[in-house]
Amino acid sequence: MDAGMMNLLISLVSGAVGGNVGGAVGGLATLGQAGNIGSSAVIGALLPLVVGMLKKKA
């Protein structure tokens, strides 16, 4: 497995775990377990891409 794929996998898993924890702490402001995991996994995958693009412009 190459480094790029490993980084993507780590971002997806850490985003999913963070979303699940955030949803549990948030109480009423939650998307449900599946919604928290799914949305956070997507954000976890996209955030490094956005940060990388911002670093290139700076």
Beta strands, then each sheet from edge to edge (+ up, - down):
end
